[in-house]
Amino acid sequence: MRIAYIGLKGLPGTFSGIETHVHELGKRLVLRGHEVTAYVRPQYTPREIREDAGIRLRHIPTIKSKHLDASVHSFLSAVHSISASYDIVHFHTIGPASFGSLTRLSNAKIVTTIHRMDYLSGKWGWFARSCLQLAERVCLNVSHRTIVVAPFLREHYNALGYDVEYVPNGVPLPSSAIGADELGKLGLRPNEYYLFLGRLVPEKRPEWAIKAFIESCPGHEKLVIAGGSSATDRYVEELKRVAAPAEDRIIFTGAVYGQLKEELLGNARAFLLPSALEGLPITLLEAMSYGRPCLVSDIPPHKDVIVDGRNGFLHDADSFASLSARLGQLPGMDSSHLAEVGAAARRTVAENYDWEDVVDSIEKCYEATLSGAGPSPAVASARDD
């Protein structure tokens, strides 16, 4: 099959879970004999980089701005795809996927993966949210097959009358020998810091992690905030202002990759993700794959993965006090108990989120789409209302 991906920022890189998803999926499909192309943006992937793990990179220009970056790039990528003779064009996220209506002019079949309901993000104003809600309706109806990454998303769209397919994200299981050389450069020691890893955007609520740490962890432990801005520079500056009273006990690393990312994940005492909105966060699965106990909000995608007290810990998503109280319990918690919870987390990932299983499901989805089998994009009631 000739397969193209539209909707990511760039490769190689882990700018968000989308890029990680496409990288892991695409490289495995290449090994299975498929021809894979990813459309990338110039500010994220230098033009001289033409390939990533066997994935061909197609460089398409865009307008670098918060509101036009993704939409202009997706529009131009979709236009290019019309004459590119792909078998499958796979869009990621609802905004880019709305341009599947253009790709419909070709002979390619359209597959869309919805990672989350993007219009609920706190970084968008009312107009952008309205556009994303319209885009959601368009992509659900123009796609030959729609995939969601979490059970709660499948339930949501089924309730609206749309027949979607659930295929989760995956993560590879890391080696148990991680090391800690890069940690020392940041003044960190294994098991003596907590980690927040993700894009610094309001819906992930890193400010809750910061405030709860200041309030509940007065000892020698540190908090690492690892992640970069996502058109949220002012918000990031506000986070640093909130963290200022803790001085050097809170460390902002910016976006992290490679060995440093591995060491941060593999040596944290606990991973924190107090999000108000997620799809199925790859960073949570990554932390679990390293055997880290995770303290996360009890929103549906987290509850699909975490059983409180068994393979992680949950706090009331609507209560900062709940987060602060549960975080305050971790410094005094027995290390052997934390290790048991972390081991259970790693088993959860190994049993349910293996990338080869994910690729099997995606490949079968493509084959069924090309043959005309499987679910239609929407049932009649959804089209008629």
N, C-alpha and C positions, 0 to 999 in steps of 0.2 A: 504493500500500500504506500501511496504518497500522501503524507500527513503534514499539515501545517498548523502552527499554534499562533494565535493572535490574542493579545490582552495582557501580555507581560511587559516588564520594563526592559530588562536586558539579561544576557547571559555572557560569560559566567557571572554568578553573583547570587546573593541571597537578600535582595532588597526587600522582599516580602515572601510569604509562604507560596505565592503564585510561582515565583521564579524557582524556588526549591522544588515545587511540584512538577513543573515542566522539565526541569533538568533531570530529575530522577526518572520520570516517566519516559521522556524522550530518549535518553541514553540506553534504556533497556529495550525500547522498541527498535532502535538501531541495531542492537545486538541480535534481535530476532529477525533481521533482514529487511526492515521497513526503511523507507527514505523519509527523514524527518527534517522539517524546516521550522524555525522560530523567527517571527518578526520582532525586531528589537529597535529600541530608540537610541539615537546617537549620543545623548548625554549620559547613558548608562553603559553602552558598549562601544568602545572605540572602533572606528571603521576598519582598522587593519585586522581586527579579530573576526575571522570568517567562519569559525567552527567551535563548538563546545561539546566535547565528549561524543563526537560523531554527528551532532545536530548542526545542520547548515543554518547559518545566521543571515537573515535578510534584513538589511539596514534600510529603514524607511524614515524620512524626516518627520518632524512634528513642530509644534509651537510650544516652547517651554514655559508653561504657566500652570497654575493649580487647576484651572477649569478646562483648559484646552489640550493639555499634554496628551492624556489618554485618548480623548475623543478624536482628535485630529489624526493621531497615529493609527488608531483602529480604523478610521474611515479610509485613510490612504492604503492601509494594509489590506483591507477588504476589497478595495478597488483593484489592487495588484493581484489579489488571489483569483479574480475572475478569469484571467487569461493564463493562469499558472498550471493548469491541468492537475490539480490535486484530486485525490479520491475523497479525503476527509479534511475539512477545515474545522479545527477545534478551538472555539472561543473560550476564554476564561474571564469570568465576572460579567455581570449583567450589562454594564455600560458598553464595553467593547462588543458584546454579543448582539446588541441591537443592530449592528452593521452587518450581521449575517443576512439581512434582507438584500444587501448588495451581492454577497457571495452566492446567493440563490440564482443569480443570473448565469452562473457557471453550471457545470455538471457535478460539482462536488456536493457531498452530503455535509450538512451542518450539525456539529455536536457542540453543546454548550455545557460547561461546568459552572454551576452557581456555588461559590464558596461561602457566601453570606449575603444578607440583605443590606447591600451597600448604602442604601438611602437612609439607614438608621444611624450612620456614622455622625458623630458630633462635629466633624470638621466642615460639613456642608451646610449652606444656607437653604432657605425654603425653595428657591428656584432650582438649585442643583438637585435637591431631594426630589422635586417634582419631575425633573428630567429623568432621574434614575428610576423612578417608579414607572414612568412611561416606557423606558428602555426595558425594564423587567417584563412588562406585558408583551412588548414586541419580540424579545428574544425567546420567550416561552412559546410563541406561536410560529416563529420562522425556523426554529431548530427542528431537525429531524429527530434528534434525541437529546434529552436534557438530563444531566447528571447533577446530583447534589452530594456534598461530602459528609453530611451528618443526618442521623435519623430524624431529628426535630425539623430539619428543612424539608425532608420528604413528607412528613406529616402535614406541615404547613401548606405545601403546594398541592398535595392530594386533597386537602380540605377545600382548596379553591377550585378543584376540578381538573388539575393538571397531573398527567401521568409522568412522573419523573423516576429516575433510577438512582439508587443509593450506591455509591462507591466511595469509600473513605480515602483520606490521605494515608500515606505510609511513611515509615522512617526506617532506615537501616539500623541494625543493632551495632553499636560501636564496640571496639575492643575495651577490655577491662583495664588495660594499661594506658592511662591517659597522660600522666606526668603533670608537672606543675611549674615548669620553667618560666612560662609567660606570666603566670600569676604573680611571681615574685617581683616582676617589673612594675606591677600595679600596687605593690605593698600588700598583697593578699596571701592568706594561708588557707590550705584545704580545710573545709568544714567550719570555717570561721566567718563566712559571709553568706548573705542571702542574695538571690539573683532574680531580677526582672529582665527578661529578654523579649524584645519585640519593637515594632514601630512605636514611636512616641506620639500617640494620637489620643484624643480625649476618651474614646470608647474603651480603650484598654486600661484606663485609670491608673497610670503609673504614679500620679500624685497621691492616690490612696496608699500605695505601697510605701511611698516616702513618708507620709504623715504617720502611718501606723508604725513604721520602723522607729521613727523619732519618739513616738509615744510609748511603745511597748518593749523596745530593746535598748535599754540604757547601758548595756555592758560593752565589751570590747569588740563585738561582732560588727561587721560592715555590711552595707547594702550596695550592690552593683546595679546600676541602671544601664543596660546594654541595648543600644538601638539608636536609630537616627530619626531625623525629621521626615515627615511625609506631607510636605507643604504645610507644616505646622511649626515654623520657626519661632513664632511668638509664644506658642504653648511651651516649647522646649525651654525658652528663657524663663518662663514662669515656673517651670519645674525646678530649675536651678535656684531660683529665688526661694522657693519653698524648702529646698534641701539645705540652704545656706546655714541654718542654725546647727546642723550636724557636722559642719566643717568637713574634715577629711574622712569621716566615717561613711559618707555617701559618695560613690565614685561614678561619674558619667564617662562611659568609654566611647560613645558614638557607636556606629555600626561595627559589628565584629564578624570576622570570618576565620576559617582555617583553624590553626592550632589554638589560638587564643579562645575562640568560641568553644572548641572542644574542652579545653581546660576549665573554662568558666562553668560549663554545664556539668562536667564530670566531677567537680570538686565542691560544688555549692552545698551548704547545709540543707537548704531547701530552695525550691523554685516558687516564685510568686506570680500570680496572674489574676488580679482582681477585676477582670474585664466586665463591662456591662453588655458588650456585643462581641460575638465571635461566630465563625462557622465551625470548622474543626481546626484549632490552632496547631500548626506543625511544631511550633516551639514547645508546646506542652508535651506532645508526643516525643519530641527530642529529649526533653528533660527526663521523662519517664524512661526512655530507652537507656539513659545513663544511670538508671537506678536511683534517681533523686526523688525524695518525697516532695510532693507539690501541694501548695496551699492555693486554691483557686476559688473563684466565685461559683455559686451554685446555679449558674445559668444552664439552659438545656444542653448545649454542646459539651460543657464540662461534665455534667451529670451523666452524659452518655458514656463517658470514659472513666470517671473517678467514682469509686464507692468509698464514702467517707469512713476514714479510720482503717480501711483495708489496703488500698493501693494509693492513697493520698488523703488530702483533707479539704473539706468544703467550708466556706463561710457564706452567710446570708448575703446575696448579691445586692440587696437593697440597704444594707447596714454597714456603715464604716465601723461602728463599734464592734460588730461581729468579727470583721477582719482583724481589728486591733487586738481583740481578746484572744483570737486563735493564734495570731502571730506571737503574742506574748507568751503562749504556752510552749513554743518550739525551743527557746534557749534552754529550758530546764528539762526537756523531754529526753528520756533515756536513749543513748546513741544506738543501742541494739534494737530498740523499737523502731527508730527512724530507718535503720538498715533493713528491717523486715518490710516496712511499708515501701521502701525504695525497690526492694527485690520483687515485690508483688507488682509494682508499677512496670518494671522491666518485662515481667512475664506477660502482663496485659498487652504490651506493644508486640512482643514476639508472637503471641497467639492471634492477634486481631488486626495488626497494622503492618504486615509484611509487604514490602514493595512488589515482590514477585506476584503475590496474590492480587494486588491492585492492578498490575499491568495485565495479568490474565483477564481480569474483568473488563478493563478498558478495551483490550484487543477484541474480546468477544462482542463488546458493544459496537465497535467499528464494523466488524464483520456482519453483525445483524442489521446495522443501519444500511450498509451497502446492498444487502440482500432484500431490503424492504421489510424485514421482520421486526417484531418488537412493538413497543408502545408508540402511539402517535403523540405529537407534541402537546395536544390538549384535547380533552373530551368535549363533546358538543356543548354541554352546559357552560363551559368556560368561554367558548367562542361566542355564544349567543348573548351573554349577559352584558 
